[in-house]
Amino acid sequence: MDIYFFLIVALQGYCIYDAYRNNKAFYWYFIILLLPFFGSFAYIITQAYYKGNSAKVKEETTTVLQPSASKKIKELEAKVDFIDSYANRIDLADAYFNNNDLTKAIESYEKTLEDKVQDDLYARQKLILSYYQLKDYDKVIEQAEKIKDNSEFKGSKEQFCYGIALSKIGKTDEAEMQLIHIDRPYSNYAERLELAKFYMENNKTSEGKELLTEISTESQRFTKPNRKLFAPTIVEVERMLSTL
C-alpha cells in the first residue's frame, strides 16, 4: 500500500512538472490533483504526442532565435567599440540581460554608472534584477538602497527583490516592510505567493493564510489566458491552503 501511494505521488509530481514546463491548460492541474491515478494516466496518454511536437517546435524555434540574438549582440558590441556612449552601452547591457548573460549585463550596466550626467535609476533597476537572479543578495541590497527613495521603486519588482534579499540575510522586519508593498489585489500573484510563504516561515500563519485565500478567490475570476499564465502559482496556493 505504501509503495502504491508513493508511486502515485511521484506520478502526480512528474505530470504537474511536465504540465508547467510545457504550458499545458490550467484544467490539467485539477485533473491530476483531484484524480491522482486516472488523471495522471490520462495526462500521460493524451499529452505524449503533443509534448513531442511541442519539444520539436521549441528546438526549431531556439535554433532560429539564437543566431538572431547573437547577431544583434555582435552588432551592439561593434557599436560600443565605435562609440562607447551611454545609450549604446545600455542597449548592449539590455541585450545581454535578455539573453540571460547576466555577468556581461552587469558589467555593462555598471559601466554606464560612470557617466554622472545620466540618470542612474534604470541601470540600478536592472542591476537589482540581475544580481537577484544570481542570488547575490548583498549586491541587491547595495543597489536597492541607492534608489529606494525614488517613487518608481515603491511596489516594483525591484522592491520585491530587495525585500527577499533582506529576508535572506536575516533582516526579517525590514524585509516585511518592503514586501508588503507588492500585496496588491489582482496583480503580482507570484510575488504575493512568496509573501505568503514569508509569513508562514516567520510564524505569521494567519496573515499567510489570509493572503493565500485572497489569491485563491481572485483566481476564480481569471480569464482563460490568465488561468493558463498563472496556473503553477495557483496550484501552489491551493496546495498550501489544503495543508492549513
Phi and psi in degrees as GROMACS dihedral restraints (atoms count N, CA, C in turn):
[ dihedral_restraints ]
;  ai    aj    ak    al  type     phi  dphi    fc
    3     4     5     6     1   -62.1    20    10
    4     5     6     7     1   -42.3    20    10
    6     7     8     9     1   -62.5    20    10
    7     8     9    10     1   -43.2    20    10
    9    10    11    12     1   -59.7    20    10
   10    11    12    13     1   -44.4    20    10
   12    13    14    15     1   -60.5    20    10
   13    14    15    16     1   -47.7    20    10
   15    16    17    18     1   -67.1    20    10
   16    17    18    19     1   -34.1    20    10
   18    19    20    21     1   -64.9    20    10
   19    20    21    22     1   -41.3    20    10
   21    22    23    24     1   -64.8    20    10
   22    23    24    25     1   -44.1    20    10
   24    25    26    27     1   -61.6    20    10
   25    26    27    28     1   -43.4    20    10
   27    28    29    30     1   -63.4    20    10
   28    29    30    31     1   -40.9    20    10
   30    31    32    33     1   -64.6    20    10
   31    32    33    34     1   -43.0    20    10
   33    34    35    36     1   -58.7    20    10
   34    35    36    37     1   -47.2    20    10
   36    37    38    39     1   -59.6    20    10
   37    38    39    40     1   -42.7    20    10
   39    40    41    42     1   -62.9    20    10
   40    41    42    43     1   -45.3    20    10
   42    43    44    45     1   -65.5    20    10
   43    44    45    46     1   -41.4    20    10
   45    46    47    48     1   -64.7    20    10
   46    47    48    49     1   -43.0    20    10
   48    49    50    51     1   -62.4    20    10
   49    50    51    52     1   -43.9    20    10
   51    52    53    54     1   -65.7    20    10
   52    53    54    55     1   -39.3    20    10
   54    55    56    57     1   -63.9    20    10
   55    56    57    58     1   -40.7    20    10
   57    58    59    60     1   -66.6    20    10
   58    59    60    61     1   -46.2    20    10
   60    61    62    63     1   -63.6    20    10
   61    62    63    64     1   -33.0    20    10
   63    64    65    66     1  -104.8    20    10
   64    65    66    67     1    13.4    20    10
   66    67    68    69     1    53.5    20    10
   67    68    69    70     1    48.5    20    10
   69    70    71    72     1   -74.2    20    10
   70    71    72    73     1   164.9    20    10
   72    73    74    75     1   -59.8    20    10
   73    74    75    76     1   149.3    20    10
   75    76    77    78     1   -57.0    20    10
   76    77    78    79     1   -37.2    20    10
   78    79    80    81     1   -64.5    20    10
   79    80    81    82     1   -22.4    20    10
   81    82    83    84     1   -61.5    20    10
   82    83    84    85     1   -34.6    20    10
   84    85    86    87     1   -62.1    20    10
   85    86    87    88     1   -41.6    20    10
   87    88    89    90     1   -70.8    20    10
   88    89    90    91     1   -39.3    20    10
   90    91    92    93     1   -61.3    20    10
   91    92    93    94     1   -44.5    20    10
   93    94    95    96     1   -66.2    20    10
   94    95    96    97     1   -40.4    20    10
   96    97    98    99     1   -75.3    20    10
   97    98    99   100     1   -39.6    20    10
   99   100   101   102     1   -82.1    20    10
  100   101   102   103     1   -28.5    20    10
  102   103   104   105     1  -124.4    20    10
  103   104   105   106     1    75.8    20    10
  105   106   107   108     1   -48.3    20    10
  106   107   108   109     1   -50.9    20    10
  108   109   110   111     1   -81.4    20    10
  109   110   111   112     1   -56.6    20    10
  111   112   113   114     1   -67.6    20    10
  112   113   114   115     1   -36.9    20    10
  114   115   116   117     1   -64.3    20    10
  115   116   117   118     1   -45.5    20    10
  117   118   119   120     1   -65.7    20    10
  118   119   120   121     1   -41.7    20    10
  120   121   122   123     1   -63.4    20    10
  121   122   123   124     1   -43.5    20    10
  123   124   125   126     1   -63.3    20    10
  124   125   126   127     1   -38.6    20    10
  126   127   128   129     1   -62.7    20    10
  127   128   129   130     1   -47.7    20    10
  129   130   131   132     1   -62.3    20    10
  130   131   132   133     1   -43.2    20    10
  132   133   134   135     1   -68.6    20    10
  133   134   135   136     1   -48.0    20    10
  135   136   137   138     1   -81.6    20    10
  136   137   138   139     1   -22.7    20    10
  138   139   140   141     1  -101.4    20    10
  139   140   141   142     1    -8.5    20    10
  141   142   143   144     1   -58.7    20    10
  142   143   144   145     1   -45.8    20    10
  144   145   146   147     1   -64.2    20    10
  145   146   147   148     1   -45.6    20    10
  147   148   149   150     1   -68.0    20    10
  148   149   150   151     1   -34.3    20    10
  150   151   152   153     1   -62.4    20    10
  151   152   153   154     1   -42.0    20    10
  153   154   155   156     1   -61.4    20    10
  154   155   156   157     1   -43.6    20    10
  156   157   158   159     1   -64.8    20    10
  157   158   159   160     1   -40.8    20    10
  159   160   161   162     1   -62.1    20    10
  160   161   162   163     1   -42.9    20    10
  162   163   164   165     1   -63.6    20    10
  163   164   165   166     1   -38.4    20    10
  165   166   167   168     1   -65.6    20    10
  166   167   168   169     1   -44.9    20    10
  168   169   170   171     1   -62.5    20    10
  169   170   171   172     1   -43.2    20    10
  171   172   173   174     1   -60.7    20    10
  172   173   174   175     1   -42.6    20    10
  174   175   176   177     1   -63.2    20    10
  175   176   177   178     1   -43.1    20    10
  177   178   179   180     1   -66.6    20    10
  178   179   180   181     1   -39.0    20    10
  180   181   182   183     1   -65.2    20    10
  181   182   183   184     1   -42.7    20    10
  183   184   185   186     1   -61.4    20    10
  184   185   186   187     1   -40.9    20    10
  186   187   188   189     1   -60.9    20    10
  187   188   189   190     1   -38.1    20    10
  189   190   191   192     1   -74.1    20    10
  190   191   192   193     1   -42.7    20    10
  192   193   194   195     1   -75.9    20    10
  193   194   195   196     1   -37.0    20    10
  195   196   197   198     1   -60.3    20    10
  196   197   198   199     1   -45.7    20    10
  198   199   200   201     1   -60.8    20    10
  199   200   201   202     1   -36.2    20    10
  201   202   203   204     1   -63.2    20    10
  202   203   204   205     1   -44.6    20    10
  204   205   206   207     1   -64.8    20    10
  205   206   207   208     1   -42.9    20    10
  207   208   209   210     1   -63.2    20    10
  208   209   210   211     1   -39.9    20    10
  210   211   212   213     1   -64.0    20    10
  211   212   213   214     1   -43.5    20    10
  213   214   215   216     1   -61.9    20    10
  214   215   216   217     1   -43.2    20    10
  216   217   218   219     1   -63.0    20    10
  217   218   219   220     1   -43.5    20    10
  219   220   221   222     1   -61.4    20    10
  220   221   222   223     1   -39.5    20    10
  222   223   224   225     1   -64.7    20    10
  223   224   225   226     1   -41.8    20    10
  225   226   227   228     1   -68.9    20    10
  226   227   228   229     1   -36.8    20    10
  228   229   230   231     1   -62.3    20    10
  229   230   231   232     1   -39.8    20    10
  231   232   233   234     1   -65.1    20    10
  232   233   234   235     1   -38.5    20    10
  234   235   236   237     1   -63.5    20    10
  235   236   237   238     1   -41.5    20    10
  237   238   239   240     1   -66.8    20    10
  238   239   240   241     1   -39.6    20    10
  240   241   242   243     1   -61.8    20    10
  241   242   243   244     1   -35.6    20    10
  243   244   245   246     1   -78.5    20    10
  244   245   246   247     1   -49.5    20    10
  246   247   248   249     1  -136.2    20    10
  247   248   249   250     1   105.3    20    10
  249   250   251   252     1   -84.7    20    10
  250   251   252   253     1    71.1    20    10
  252   253   254   255     1   -95.4    20    10
  253   254   255   256     1   166.9    20    10
  255   256   257   258     1   -59.6    20    10
  256   257   258   259     1   -48.6    20    10
  258   259   260   261     1   -61.6    20    10
  259   260   261   262     1   -44.1    20    10
  261   262   263   264     1   -65.8    20    10
  262   263   264   265     1   -38.9    20    10
  264   265   266   267     1   -67.6    20    10
  265   266   267   268     1   -39.5    20    10
  267   268   269   270     1   -64.7    20    10
  268   269   270   271     1   -43.3    20    10
  270   271   272   273     1   -59.4    20    10
  271   272   273   274     1   -41.4    20    10
  273   274   275   276     1   -67.8    20    10
  274   275   276   277     1   -43.3    20    10
  276   277   278   279     1   -60.4    20    10
  277   278   279   280     1   -42.9    20    10
  279   280   281   282     1   -63.0    20    10
  280   281   282   283     1   -38.6    20    10
  282   283   284   285     1   -64.7    20    10
  283   284   285   286     1   -43.1    20    10
  285   286   287   288     1   -60.5    20    10
  286   287   288   289     1   -45.8    20    10
  288   289   290   291     1   -60.4    20    10
  289   290   291   292     1   -47.2    20    10
  291   292   293   294     1   -66.6    20    10
  292   293   294   295     1   -23.1    20    10
  294   295   296   297     1   -93.1    20    10
  295   296   297   298     1     6.6    20    10
  297   298   299   300     1    64.0    20    10
  298   299   300   301     1    23.6    20    10
  300   301   302   303     1   -94.0    20    10
  301   302   303   304     1    76.2    20    10
  303   304   305   306     1   -69.6    20    10
  304   305   306   307     1   -33.6    20    10
  306   307   308   309     1   -62.0    20    10
  307   308   309   310     1   -46.4    20    10
  309   310   311   312     1   -70.7    20    10
  310   311   312   313     1   -33.9    20    10
  312   313   314   315     1   -62.0    20    10
  313   314   315   316     1   -45.9    20    10
  315   316   317   318     1   -60.7    20    10
  316   317   318   319     1   -45.0    20    10
  318   319   320   321     1   -57.2    20    10
  319   320   321   322     1   -42.7    20    10
  321   322   323   324     1   -73.6    20    10
  322   323   324   325     1   -40.8    20    10
  324   325   326   327     1   -63.0    20    10
  325   326   327   328     1   -41.5    20    10
  327   328   329   330     1   -61.6    20    10
  328   329   330   331     1   -38.0    20    10
  330   331   332   333     1   -62.2    20    10
  331   332   333   334     1   -37.4    20    10
  333   334   335   336     1   -66.6    20    10
  334   335   336   337     1   -23.7    20    10
  336   337   338   339     1   -69.5    20    10
  337   338   339   340     1   -14.9    20    10
  339   340   341   342     1   -71.4    20    10
  340   341   342   343     1   -19.5    20    10
  342   343   344   345     1   -85.0    20    10
  343   344   345   346     1    97.8    20    10
  345   346   347   348     1   -73.2    20    10
  346   347   348   349     1   -11.7    20    10
  348   349   350   351     1   -76.9    20    10
  349   350   351   352     1   -31.4    20    10
  351   352   353   354     1   -84.0    20    10
  352   353   354   355     1   152.4    20    10
  354   355   356   357     1   -68.4    20    10
  355   356   357   358     1   129.8    20    10
  357   358   359   360     1   -90.6    20    10
  358   359   360   361     1     0.1    20    10
  360   361   362   363     1   -57.9    20    10
  361   362   363   364     1   -51.8    20    10
  363   364   365   366     1   -61.1    20    10
  364   365   366   367     1   -46.6    20    10
  366   367   368   369     1   -61.4    20    10
  367   368   369   370     1   -41.1    20    10
  369   370   371   372     1   -70.1    20    10
  370   371   372   373     1   -34.6    20    10
  372   373   374   375     1   -59.7    20    10
  373   374   375   376     1   -45.7    20    10
  375   376   377   378     1   -69.9    20    10
  376   377   378   379     1   -32.7    20    10
  378   379   380   381     1   -65.0    20    10
  379   380   381   382     1   -40.2    20    10
  381   382   383   384     1   -59.5    20    10
  382   383   384   385     1   -47.7    20    10
  384   385   386   387     1   -64.7    20    10
  385   386   387   388     1   -37.5    20    10
  387   388   389   390     1   -68.4    20    10
  388   389   390   391     1   -49.5    20    10
  390   391   392   393     1   -64.2    20    10
  391   392   393   394     1   -34.1    20    10
  393   394   395   396     1   -63.2    20    10
  394   395   396   397     1   -43.3    20    10
  396   397   398   399     1   -64.1    20    10
  397   398   399   400     1   -29.8    20    10
  399   400   401   402     1   -86.5    20    10
  400   401   402   403     1    -0.4    20    10
  402   403   404   405     1    61.3    20    10
  403   404   405   406     1    29.0    20    10
  405   406   407   408     1   -92.4    20    10
  406   407   408   409     1    80.2    20    10
  408   409   410   411     1   -69.9    20    10
  409   410   411   412     1   -30.2    20    10
  411   412   413   414     1   -63.2    20    10
  412   413   414   415     1   -40.8    20    10
  414   415   416   417     1   -69.9    20    10
  415   416   417   418     1   -35.8    20    10
  417   418   419   420     1   -58.0    20    10
  418   419   420   421     1   -48.0    20    10
  420   421   422   423     1   -64.1    20    10
  421   422   423   424     1   -42.7    20    10
  423   424   425   426     1   -57.9    20    10
  424   425   426   427     1   -46.3    20    10
  426   427   428   429     1   -72.3    20    10
  427   428   429   430     1   -40.6    20    10
  429   430   431   432     1   -63.2    20    10
  430   431   432   433     1   -37.6    20    10
  432   433   434   435     1   -70.4    20    10
  433   434   435   436     1   -12.5    20    10
  435   436   437   438     1   -85.0    20    10
  436   437   438   439     1   -18.3    20    10
  438   439   440   441     1  -127.9    20    10
  439   440   441   442     1     5.9    20    10
  441   442   443   444     1   -65.4    20    10
  442   443   444   445     1   -18.0    20    10
  444   445   446   447     1   -88.0    20    10
  445   446   447   448     1    -5.0    20    10
  447   448   449   450     1   -74.0    20    10
  448   449   450   451     1   139.0    20    10
  450   451   452   453     1   -60.6    20    10
  451   452   453   454     1   -28.7    20    10
  453   454   455   456     1   -73.5    20    10
  454   455   456   457     1   -13.9    20    10
  456   457   458   459     1   -76.5    20    10
  457   458   459   460     1   -35.5    20    10
  459   460   461   462     1   -64.1    20    10
  460   461   462   463     1   125.6    20    10
  462   463   464   465     1    77.1    20    10
  463   464   465   466     1     8.9    20    10
  465   466   467   468     1   -90.1    20    10
  466   467   468   469     1   168.1    20    10
  468   469   470   471     1   -59.9    20    10
  469   470   471   472     1   -35.6    20    10
  471   472   473   474     1   -65.5    20    10
  472   473   474   475     1   -37.6    20    10
  474   475   476   477     1   -67.3    20    10
  475   476   477   478     1   -37.4    20    10
  477   478   479   480     1   -60.3    20    10
  478   479   480   481     1   -46.7    20    10
  480   481   482   483     1   -60.4    20    10
  481   482   483   484     1   -39.7    20    10
  483   484   485   486     1   -61.6    20    10
  484   485   486   487     1   -45.5    20    10
  486   487   488   489     1   -62.3    20    10
  487   488   489   490     1   -45.0    20    10
  489   490   491   492     1   -63.0    20    10
  490   491   492   493     1   -41.6    20    10
  492   493   494   495     1   -61.0    20    10
  493   494   495   496     1   -41.8    20    10
  495   496   497   498     1   -62.7    20    10
  496   497   498   499     1   -40.2    20    10
  498   499   500   501     1   -66.0    20    10
  499   500   501   502     1   -33.1    20    10
  501   502   503   504     1   -68.6    20    10
  502   503   504   505     1   -25.0    20    10
  504   505   506   507     1  -102.3    20    10
  505   506   507   508     1    13.6    20    10
  507   508   509   510     1    89.4    20    10
  508   509   510   511     1     6.2    20    10
  510   511   512   513     1   -92.1    20    10
  511   512   513   514     1    73.0    20    10
  513   514   515   516     1   -64.0    20    10
  514   515   516   517     1   -47.6    20    10
  516   517   518   519     1   -63.5    20    10
  517   518   519   520     1   -43.4    20    10
  519   520   521   522     1   -65.5    20    10
  520   521   522   523     1   -37.0    20    10
  522   523   524   525     1   -62.3    20    10
  523   524   525   526     1   -45.5    20    10
  525   526   527   528     1   -61.3    20    10
  526   527   528   529     1   -38.4    20    10
  528   529   530   531     1   -59.8    20    10
  529   530   531   532     1   -31.1    20    10
  531   532   533   534     1   -85.0    20    10
  532   533   534   535     1   -42.5    20    10
  534   535   536   537     1   -69.1    20    10
  535   536   537   538     1   -30.5    20    10
  537   538   539   540     1   -63.7    20    10
  538   539   540   541     1   -19.7    20    10
  540   541   542   543     1   -73.2    20    10
  541   542   543   544     1   -15.8    20    10
  543   544   545   546     1   -92.1    20    10
  544   545   546   547     1    -2.0    20    10
  546   547   548   549     1   -81.0    20    10
  547   548   549   550     1    83.4    20    10
  549   550   551   552     1  -122.1    20    10
  550   551   552   553     1   129.4    20    10
  552   553   554   555     1   -56.6    20    10
  553   554   555   556     1   143.1    20    10
  555   556   557   558     1    59.9    20    10
  556   557   558   559     1    32.3    20    10
  558   559   560   561     1  -161.9    20    10
  559   560   561   562     1   171.3    20    10
  561   562   563   564     1    52.2    20    10
  562   563   564   565     1    44.8    20    10
  564   565   566   567     1   -64.3    20    10
  565   566   567   568     1   -45.8    20    10
  567   568   569   570     1   -64.0    20    10
  568   569   570   571     1   -40.7    20    10
  570   571   572   573     1   -68.1    20    10
  571   572   573   574     1   -39.0    20    10
  573   574   575   576     1   -68.6    20    10
  574   575   576   577     1   -33.2    20    10
  576   577   578   579     1   -61.9    20    10
  577   578   579   580     1   -43.1    20    10
  579   580   581   582     1   -64.0    20    10
  580   581   582   583     1   -35.6    20    10
  582   583   584   585     1   -65.0    20    10
  583   584   585   586     1   -41.3    20    10
  585   586   587   588     1   -60.9    20    10
  586   587   588   589     1   -42.2    20    10
  588   589   590   591     1   -63.7    20    10
  589   590   591   592     1   -38.7    20    10
  591   592   593   594     1   -59.4    20    10
  592   593   594   595     1   -44.8    20    10
  594   595   596   597     1   -59.8    20    10
  595   596   597   598     1   -46.9    20    10
  597   598   599   600     1   -60.5    20    10
  598   599   600   601     1   -40.8    20    10
  600   601   602   603     1   -72.1    20    10
  601   602   603   604     1   -15.6    20    10
  603   604   605   606     1  -119.2    20    10
  604   605   606   607     1    35.3    20    10
  606   607   608   609     1    58.4    20    10
  607   608   609   610     1    36.1    20    10
  609   610   611   612     1  -122.7    20    10
  610   611   612   613     1    61.1    20    10
  612   613   614   615     1   -62.4    20    10
  613   614   615   616     1   -40.7    20    10
  615   616   617   618     1   -63.2    20    10
  616   617   618   619     1   -41.2    20    10
  618   619   620   621     1   -65.2    20    10
  619   620   621   622     1   -40.9    20    10
  621   622   623   624     1   -64.7    20    10
  622   623   624   625     1   -44.2    20    10
  624   625   626   627     1   -64.6    20    10
  625   626   627   628     1   -41.1    20    10
  627   628   629   630     1   -60.8    20    10
  628   629   630   631     1   -42.9    20    10
  630   631   632   633     1   -67.7    20    10
  631   632   633   634     1   -42.4    20    10
  633   634   635   636     1   -60.7    20    10
  634   635   636   637     1   -40.5    20    10
  636   637   638   639     1   -64.4    20    10
  637   638   639   640     1   -40.3    20    10
  639   640   641   642     1   -61.3    20    10
  640   641   642   643     1   -45.9    20    10
  642   643   644   645     1   -62.8    20    10
  643   644   645   646     1   -43.0    20    10
  645   646   647   648     1   -60.7    20    10
  646   647   648   649     1   -43.3    20    10
  648   649   650   651     1   -64.0    20    10
  649   650   651   652     1   -43.4    20    10
  651   652   653   654     1   -63.3    20    10
  652   653   654   655     1   -35.4    20    10
  654   655   656   657     1   -65.0    20    10
  655   656   657   658     1   -23.4    20    10
  657   658   659   660     1   -69.5    20    10
  658   659   660   661     1   -14.5    20    10
  660   661   662   663     1  -105.8    20    10
  661   662   663   664     1    11.0    20    10
  663   664   665   666     1   -63.3    20    10
  664   665   666   667     1   146.4    20    10
  666   667   668   669     1   -74.7    20    10
  667   668   669   670     1   166.8    20    10
  669   670   671   672     1   -59.3    20    10
  670   671   672   673     1   -45.5    20    10
  672   673   674   675     1   -60.5    20    10
  673   674   675   676     1   -39.1    20    10
  675   676   677   678     1   -70.3    20    10
  676   677   678   679     1   -33.1    20    10
  678   679   680   681     1   -60.2    20    10
  679   680   681   682     1   -39.6    20    10
  681   682   683   684     1   -73.9    20    10
  682   683   684   685     1   -42.1    20    10
  684   685   686   687     1   -62.5    20    10
  685   686   687   688     1   -42.3    20    10
  687   688   689   690     1  -102.9    20    10
  688   689   690   691     1    13.0    20    10
  690   691   692   693     1   -52.9    20    10
  691   692   693   694     1   -50.8    20    10
  693   694   695   696     1   -59.4    20    10
  694   695   696   697     1   -39.1    20    10
  696   697   698   699     1   -64.2    20    10
  697   698   699   700     1   -46.4    20    10
  699   700   701   702     1   -67.8    20    10
  700   701   702   703     1   -37.6    20    10
  702   703   704   705     1   -59.6    20    10
  703   704   705   706     1   -42.9    20    10
  705   706   707   708     1   -66.9    20    10
  706   707   708   709     1   -38.2    20    10
  708   709   710   711     1   -59.4    20    10
  709   710   711   712     1   -49.0    20    10
  711   712   713   714     1   -65.2    20    10
  712   713   714   715     1   -36.6    20    10
  714   715   716   717     1   -63.2    20    10
  715   716   717   718     1   -44.4    20    10
  717   718   719   720     1   -65.6    20    10
  718   719   720   721     1   -41.3    20    10
  720   721   722   723     1   -62.3    20    10
  721   722   723   724     1   -35.5    20    10
  723   724   725   726     1   -67.8    20    10
  724   725   726   727     1   -17.7    20    10
  726   727   728   729     1   -93.9    20    10
  727   728   729   730     1    -6.4    20    10
